[in-house]
């Protein structure tokens, strides 16, 4: 609705007087959202944010063209009230950029997107009042055309200039221009208001925008993606260094079957974003692929295989691969499953709610009559009217609760998990013969109570080690996403972590066959220890596993943060090693370079077990001579992820670029043997972009002084 103020100065004075008198008395009643819906005359069955969007768009259809046709300053104001509770400055701080935009002609394109963002009133008071003079005095800006990113949609800006800037009028003689971005807002102040809605309007990209190449059809000419999704949180764990065996010949680490880092990177590229080096965990890229290891001869342990090959990038080094293949066990034990669903406002971004709802429904449909399912929704607290305690998966209350998932409010992951653990512990005592899973579906943007994964787990701690609760985390969304929280919750919650990009992937991941296999644990608290022969191996370096490397002393201890390995799952690790001369003298022979020991807890009985094997291989064999293209693929994946992750360190960029370019060439040579695999085509698409980005970051070569 339009402002009634005659000038910016009058608006500033009125705002100051009003807020000085009323701001301290603002309190949001518990039924704030219902009252807002009543005022807006929204049907109760409709999603509130959807209705806000519909009303704004409806108004814009009536007023957009006439406003733009006047040639005056553009001011399209849209306001609504959002549910308020326990907001903090960090929680709703403005982190997106709002660039001033020129006025457009009457032929301006229609509005395509409305983004709703919650902002505390205290912040609005400060920003609107102090920015008002700048609005009036903003100079006219030259026309700019809009260049969309490869994904055929406007990429988020990376800077964060002042929250509100003017959209100046174009001079009468100025040619028609294209609207790039317009941000306007009207502040509604009442005693019941604690947050306001901020509306951002984007003009749609031109029809000729180029769509990002699909993973299944990589292009030879790569256009590097740009930027990164805003408000994403990753941890740079720094790559492992080489270790001299004379100082430490033992490598100890937790096994890992997660692959979310790889799935996130692929999704980013397909959406037109670049891959963030900090997001790369090389072990998760490596374990995203199936290397077709043979199953163990019996069902009590692992099949442990090893390979040795000359290093494809360094003639002075060798690569060692160790694979751990778990046995398959029947999935005949019942399940107790507790769904903990994030219903906070950030889940309204894109199709996150649809993905979470599809995954939850797929889990429900995959469960059997002997299984039990509970549902918890949380925002700034648990939504008790939507909580369903453990019952039959086909119960109407369960289906209704899943379908009513909708975004509003803040994000209190701690409250949701605490309630989920309480329900899971209760059903565990009633049904001790069942496996117990708590499944958190969220974008990980915790901003109320505990926001640290360890603090959250401490309050939801499971003290029953013999029949543990296994925490699975499912991440959704690209923008405003906290990978660190979700990954660490799963790692230290005795479970695993997955990322879902769309509803089809959600349904496939939790189909009956896939989900039931993942839900049958074979081994808990699984870790490996590799002891290198110091007479043969000069130094060693593990690729990836940076946040899973542990002390050698902890190997003898059963710890929850060590990995759960599902039935039939495989884990792979690569090492780079340097050999002594006496080892190289035996290049034509098969040599034992190390011993590996594996320890785990039997999921069904809680019994501790261990297994040993030798790490053996010929030292004169190249990757291509092995006759196994999957071995070479695994080596390329591991080395590419490892090198690309090093870009975040800002060092050795030229060397990283050289390595990635060489690995890109080697990957192309596998097309004849692996080109029919979708996984190969996906990774080739990714590696081409990674190599191109590294080449763009590499410094120019120093001049040689010779003529061409």
N, C-alpha and C positions, 0 to 999 in steps of 0.2 A: 504494500500500500504506500501511497506517496506521502512525503513529509509535508507538514503544515507550516513549517518554519519559513519565514521570509528570507532569511540570510543565514549563513554559517555562524556569524557572530551571535545572532539571537539564539540559534540552536545550542551553541557552546554555553551561553549564559544560562539557558534553561536547564541544560543537563547538569551544570555545576550546582545550581540551586537545588535541583531535585535530589541528586545523589548525596549532597551534604546533609540533607534532611532525612533521607529514607534508606540509604545504602546499608547502614548498620542494622536495620530492622528486618532485612530480607531473610525470610525463612521459607523453605519449601515444605508444604504439608505432604504427608505420606501419599495422598491420593492426587498428587499434582498432575500426573500424566492423564488420569481420567478427567480431571477438570479441564485440562487443555483440550482433550479430545471433544468434550462437550462444547467448548467455546468454538472449536473449529467445525463442529457438526460432522464429525467423522463417524462412519459406521464402525461399530466395535469389532467387527470381524476383519477389518482391513488393517494392514500393517501401518502403524503411525507414520514412520518415515516415508513410506510409499505415498501416503495421503498428503504429507507436506509437499513432496515432490510433485504430485499431481496438481495440487492447488497452485503451486508456483508456476508450473508449466502452463496451466490454464490461463493464469493472469498474463503471462508473457505472450501467449498467442494473441491476446486482445490488445496489449499495449506495446509490444516490442517494436513493431514497424513504425507506428506513429511517433514513438519517442525518438527512434533513430532518424526519422525523416526530418525532424526539426532542425538538425544541424547544431543544436545546442549541446550542452554538457550532458553526458549519458548518466542517468541515475535510475537504475531499476532496483527498488528496495524490496526485499522479501524477508519476513521474520517469522519465527515460530518458537515455542518454548519447549525445552527438553527436560526430561526427568533429572532432578538434581539430588545428589547425595555424596558427600565426602569428597568434593573435588579438591585437587591440589594444583598449584601452579605448574608443576611438571606434567601433570596428567593431561591438562588441556592447553598447554602452551602452544602458541602458534608456531608451526614448523614448516609450513608451506609458503611459497613465494607468491606475492600478489603484485604483478607488474601493471603499471599504468597502461591503458590502451586508448588509442585514438577513437574518436567517434566514427561511426560507420554510416554509409548511405542507406537509403530506404531499401536497398536490395540486399541488406545484410542477411547472412545465412541464419537459419533458425537455431535456437538453443539446443544443444545435444545432451548435455550432462549437467546434473545438479549434485553437488557434493555437500553433504550436511556435516557440520563440525560443531562440537560443543565448546563454548568459551565461557569461563567464569565471568560474572558480572563485574567483579572487582577489576579484572583485567580490561574488560570492555570500557569501563569508566575511564581508566587511565589512558588507554590508547585513543579512544574516540575524542576525548577532550583535548589531548595534546596534539593530535593530528589535524584537528579541524582547520586551523589557519593554513596548514600546508595544502589542504584540499582546495581552498579558495585561490591560493597563489600558484598552484601547479602550472608550469608552462605547457604550451602545446608541444606535442611530440610528433616527430615525422612518422609517416605511414610505414608500417612494416607488414610484410606478408608472413603467413604462417607456414612453416615447413614441418610436416609431421615426421615422427620417427618411423623406423621401418615397420612397426607393427600396425600401421594405419590408424593410430590413435595418438592424441597429444601426450607426449611424455611429461611426467611431473618435473617441475623446475627444481634445481638443486640449491639455489640460494634462498635465503629467507630475509628479504628486505622488509621495510615497515609494513605492518599489517594492512593498512588502508591507504591507498594512493588514489589520486584523481584520475578520472577518464576524461581528459580535456576535449573541448570541442574542436573540430577541424575548422580552419579558416574557410570563409565563403568561397575562396578561389581554389581551395585544395581539391584534388581529384578524389573520387571515391576510394576508400581504403577497406581492408579486410579486418574484421574484429579478431584480435588474437586472444585476449583474455580480459574479462570485465569482472570486477569484484565490487559489489555494493552491499550495503547492509543498513538496516534501520534497527535501532535499539528500542525494544519494548520494555518499559520499566513499570513493574507493579510489585506489590508486596509479595506476591507468590512467585516472582521470577528470580531464579538464581543463575540460570544459564540462558544464552540466546543462541539461535541457530544462525550460522554464517553460510551464505549461499555463494557458490562460485559457478560462473557460467562460462562454458567453453563453446565457441563456434565449432561446428564439425569440420574435419579436415576435407580438403578438396577431394573430388571423386577420383582423381588420378593418383591418389596416395598409393605407395608401393607396400604391399603386404609382405611381412617377414617370411623368408623361406621356411617351409616345413622341414622338420628333421628328416623326413623320408626322402626328400629331394634336395640335397645340398647343392649349392651353386659354386661354380668355379671362381667367379668374381665375387669376393666377399666384401660387403659393406659393413664396416664395424658398427656394432650397436653402440648406443650412447647412454650415458648416465646410469644410475642405479635407482631402484625403487626407493622412495623416501621412507624414512623412519624404520629402516631395517637394522636389526641388531645381530652382529656376529662377533666371534672371538678369534683374534689372530693368535694361534698357539705357537707360532714360530717353528720352523722346520727343525727336525732332529739333526744334530751334527754327527760327524764321524767320531767314533770312539776307538781308541787304541786298545787292542786286546791285552797289551801289557799292563794297562791300567784297569780295565774292566772287560772281561770276556763273556759276560752274561747279559742277555737281553730278556726282560720280563714285561709282559703286556697282557691286557685283557683282550679276548677275542671280540669281534664286532661283526654284526650282520646288518647294521643300519645302512641305508643308501640314500638318505634324505638329501645330503649335500649335493649329490649328483642330480637328483630329481629337481631340486630347486634351480640349479644352474641351467638345466635344459629348459625348464619353464620360463626362466628369465629371458633366454635367447629367443624363444618362440614368441614372447610378448614384446620383443624389440629392445630389451635392456641388455646391458653388458653383464658379464659374469664378474661378481665381486671377488677378488682374490682371497679376501678374509673368509669368504663363505666356503672355500674349498677344504674339505677334509679328505685327503687322498685315499684313506682306507675305505671310505664310503663310496667313492667313485669306483675303486677296485672291486668292491663286493657287490656292485650293482649288476655284474655280469655273471653268466653261468659258464663255468669252465669244464663242466661235464666230468667231474671227478667220479671215480667208481665208488659205490657204496661199500662200507665195511663188510667183512665176511660174516660177522655176527651182529646182533642188535644191542650189544652192551656198550660199545665204544665208538671210536672214530677211525676212519681211514686217513692216515697221514702220508702225504706224498711230498716229494721234493724234487726240484730241478735246478741245475746250474747251467748258466750260459754266459758267454762273453758279453760284456756291456755294449749296447748299441751306440752309446754316445762317448765312451771313454775307453780307449784300448788298454788302459792300466787297471781297469776294474772289471769285476764280474757281477752278475745278478744271480740272486738265489731266490727261488719261489718255494714257499711251504704252504700246502693246502690241507685244511682240516674238514673232512666230510663227516657229518653226523649220521648216525643210523636213523632209519625210519621206524617209528613205533606206532602202534594203533591208537586212534583217537577215540577210545571207548570210554574215557572218563567224562563225567558231566562237567559243565562249566557254570560258574557263577560270574556273571558279567555286570559291571556297573558303568553306565554311560554318564560322564560328567561333561555337559554341553555348555560352552561359552555362549551366553546370550547378551553380551555387552554390546555397546554401540559400535565399536570398531568392527564387529562381525557384519555390519551392514555394508561394508565396503565390497563392491563387486558382487560375486556370487558365493561368498563364504558360507552364508547360511544354507544355501542350496546344497553345497558340497557336504557340509556337516550333516545336514538332514538326510541326504542320500546315503552317506556312509552309515549313519545310525540305523536307518531303515534296512540297509543291506545286512548289517550285523544281526538285526532282529530276525530277518527272514532266514538267515543262515543257521540260526540256533535250532536245536532239536527239542522235542517235548520234555526230555529229562533235564534241560538247561533252565537257568533262571536269569532274569534280566531286570535291572533297576535303572531308573533315569533320574538325573539331577540336573537342573538348570541353575546357572548362577550369573549374576551381574555384579553389583557392589555387595551383594549377599545372595544367599540361596533363595530361589523362588519356590517357596514351599508348596504353593497350590499346584505346581507342575511336577513336584517330586512324586515318583512312583517307587515304592519299595519292591524288593525282588518278588517276581511273580512269573507266570508263564509268558514266554516271548509273544504269544498270540493274544495276550490280554488286551482288551480294548483301551484300557487306561494307558498302557505302554504306547500303543500306536498313536493315541490322541496326544500324549505328551511330546513325542518326537515331532509330530506334525505342527505343534504349536511353538516350535523354536523360532524366536524372532529377536532382533537386536535392539537393545535399549540399555542405557545406564553405563556404569563404570565396570571395571574388570577386577574382581577379587578371586583370583585363582585359588588362593589359600582357603577361602570359605567353601568353594565348590569341592575341592579335593578333600577337605576335612569331612564334609558331609558324605562324600563318596566312600571314603575309608570307613566311616562309622557303619554305613549300610553294608559294605562288603565284609567287614569284620563280623557283623551280626549273622549274615547268611553263611559265612564260613564256619561258625560254631554250630549252626544248625545242619550244615551239609559238609562235614569234614572230608568226605571222599571226593569232592569236586576241586578242580583247578579254579583259581580266583583271579579275575582280571578287572582292573579299574582302567577305563579308557577315557582319556581327556582329549576333547576336540576343541581346538582354540587357535587363535593367531598368536598366542603367547604374550600379548600386550598387557601384562599385569600392572595395575596402577593403584590398587587399594590394598591396605595391610601389607603382608610380606610380598615382595616382588623378586626376591632372591631365591633361586631354586632350592638351595640348601635350607633356608629358613622355612620355605613352604613345606619341604619334606620333613623337617623336624617336627612341625606341628601335626603332620599327618603320618607320623612314623608308625611303621608296622613292626611289631615286636615278636611276631610268630615266625621264626626262621624255618620251622619244619613244614609249614603249610603257608608259604608267603603269598602276599598280594603282589601281583605283577602289574606295574604301571606302564601302560602303553600311551604314548602321546601322538596325536594326529594333528599335524599343522595344516592350516588352510590360509590362502591369501598370498599376495606378493607385497604390496605396499603395507607399511605399518605392521611389521612382522618381527617377532623375537625368536630367532633360531636358537640362541644360547639357552634360554629358559626351557624350551621344549626338549632340546637334546640332553641337557643335564638332568632334567626331571626323569627322563626315561633311563638314562645310564645309571643313575643312583637310586632308581626306584625299581630295579630288578626287572626291567622290561625292554621295550624297543620303541623306535621313533620312525614315523613315516610322514611323508608330505603328499598331500592330495591337491591336484591342480584343477580338476574338473569333476563333474558328477559321474561321467562314464568311468573315470579312473577310480572314483570312490566305490562304485558298484563292483568293479572288477577286483579291486584289492580285497573287498570283504564279501566276495562270492563264497558260496558254501565250501567249495573245495579249497580255495586259497586261504580263507580265514581259518577254517578248522585245522589246516596244516600248521599255520602260524600259531594257533592257540594251543597246540600240544607241545609242551616243553620237553626237550630231550635232556638237556643239561643246564644246571644253574651254576652261577659263579665260576664261569669257565675262563681259564687263563693259561698262557703258555710261557715256557722259559727255554730260550735257546742259548746253549753254552758253546762258544766257538773254540776251536783248537788253536791255541796261541802260537803253535809251531808252524801252522799253515796260513792262518789268517792274521794279517797285520792290523787291519782296522775294519770296522763294520758300521753300517748306518741303516736303521729301519726307515722305510718309506711310509709316511703317515703315522697314524696311531699316536699322535702327539698328546692327546688328552686321555689316552688309555695306557700309556707307559706307566709302570708302577715300580716300586722298589723291589729289589731281589728278595728282601726279607719277607715281603707280603705274600710271596708265592705260596708259602705254606699255610696261609690263613684263608679261611672261607669268608669272603666279603660280598656284600650285596651289590656293590658297584661293578663287580666282575660280571661278564655278560651272561645273559640267558640265551641258549642256542635252541631254536625250535627243531622239531623233528625233521630230519632230512636236509637241514640247512648246511651250507658250506661257508667257510671263512678262509681268506687268502691273505698272505703277507709277502711282501718283497723286501729283500735287503740288497744294498749295494756294499760290496766288500773289496778290499785290497788284499792281495796275497803276497806272502814272502817268496823269495826267489826259489827256495826249495820246493814250494808247492807248484810253482810254474814249471819246474823241471819235470814234474809228473803229469804234464798236460794231457798226454795221451791215455792216461789211466783214469779209472773211476776212483774218486777220492772222497773220504769222509771228512767233511769240513766242520761239522758240529753235531751235537746231540740235542734233541728237542724233547721236552717233557710237557705233558698236558695234564691239568688237574681240573676237576669239576665236582659238583654235587648232583647226585641222581635226583631228578625232579620228583619222581614218584615216592622215593623212600627217604631222601635226605642223606643217603650214604655218600661218603667221599670216595672218589676214585682217581686214578692216575694212569697214564699211558706214556710209553717212551718210543722214540724212533730215531734213526740216524738221518742226517742231512747229507746226501751223497750225490755225486754227479761228475761228468767229465768236464775238464777245464778248457778243452779246445773246441767246444761246440758253440756255434752261433745260434741266435734265436731262430733263424730261418731253417737251420739244419735239424731242428728237433722234430720236424714233421707235424707239429701241433700248432696250427695258426692261433688257437686260443691262448697258448702260452705267450706268443708274441703280442697278441692283442692286450693281454693283461699287463705285460711289461710296458707297452706304450701308454695304456691308461694310467698306470701307477706313476710313471715318470712324467707324463704330461701334467697330471694333477699336482704332483709335487713341485715341478718347476713353476707352473703358473701361480700356485699359491705363494711363491717367493716374490712375486711382483709387489706384494703389499709391503715388503721390507724396503723397497726402493734401491736395492743393491744388485749388482750383477745383471742388470737388465739386458745388456748386450748378449751375455752368455745364455740367459734364459731364452731370449729371442732366437738365438742360433739353435738351441736344443729343441725348442718347439717346432721350428721350421723343419729340422731333420726328422723329428718324430711324425710330423704331418706327412712327409714323403714316404716314410715307412708304412704308415697306415694306409696310404693309397695303394701300396703294393699288395695289400691283403684283400683288395676288392674282389679278385677272382675267386677266392676261397670263402670269404665271409660276406660278400656284398649282398647276399640274399637275406641277411639278418637285419631286422629293424634296429637292434641295439648297435650294430656296426654303423649303420647309416646315421643314427642319432649322434653317435660319438664323433663321427667324421665331421658332421655339421658343426659340432661344438669346437673341435680342435682347430678347424679352419678359422673360426672367429678368434680363438685364443691366440693362435700364432699371429694373426693379423694385428691384434691389439698389442702384442709384445713387440712387433716390428715398429708400430707407431710410437711406442714408448722408448725404444732403444735410441741412444744418442747417435748422431750421424758419424759415419766412419771418418777417422782422421785422414787428411790428404796424404798420399804416398810421396808426392813430389815428382812422380813419373808422368810423362805424357800418355794420353790414351792411344 
